[in-house]
């Protein structure tokens, strides 16, 4: 069969990225232009600034990608783009760019779900074996997903309130740590000890997650210490928080494995929080204990990137599942 090259576009938050992927599993070239330094001045992503910077960066990223890949757009077989979920203004920049390329170069347009992208990034490591259990952990998602086949997603459990990445960022602000919050909380946790007593979230056999209580407990510890004129130990509080937060992910994954152990062939960890080294270590321990394969993408494919979008588009390309030029961005859309 002829090799298939898909050009992917990702602009759901504050990374402008394009990538060319061969046969859904081999990276030809990827360009990522981050806005992190700009948003760090505000302590988080400012949507209006993000969309404006995407507009400024999109053609620069395309030119750099084509130079890196030594390819032309005529040589790619399809254009894939993140259409949701994400920041609406940011998504629109990528979607409109994809539609223009699709129209001008007469290439099929493939609408791709952002979370599907994170999951299919694992194909850059090794082919996903079905059925697989995916733990999706990001700034907007915390969920366990059973994949019975390509694009057959069954959400087994999701967060009732805050997502794990969101809580990491909020704890970072409580601890007065700079943006991006998650990596800095992890950095502090590595230097601390588990000395603070924090509640175990959703301590039951359900597959749902909840982090609002844990977040509130960290806020209360900081507030009560300030009221007493005391200093908190940021390293110890970061470690105490991370231990409890990650244990929640591991514990729920174990429950799901036991419930579906006769069918699951592998475990996937996907999303930005999969870059957390403590989570990676704990998930590896779990999978060793349960005698199941674990797949986590390399660090560069954990955070937002277009390689994952092109990978996720490949099964849709093979099925001929294309979109027309009426495709629109959606800030919120279910995984299906």
Protein Blocks (a to p, Z undefined) as FASTA:
>chain_A
ZZdddddddffbmbccddddeehiacfbdcdddfklmmmmnopacfklmmmmmmmmmmmm
mmmmmmmnopafklpmbdcddfbgcdfklmmmmmmmmmmmmmmnopacddddfklmmmmm
mmmmoccddddddddddfkbccddddfbghiacdfbdcfkbcfklmmmmmmmmnopacdf
klmmmmmmmmmccfbccddehiafbfbdcfklmmmmmmmmmmmmmmnopacdfklmmmmm
mmmmmmmmmmmmmmmmmmmmmmmgbdcdedjklmpmklmmmmmmmmmmnopacddddfkl
mmgcfklmmmmmmmmmmnopacdfkbccdfbdcdZZ
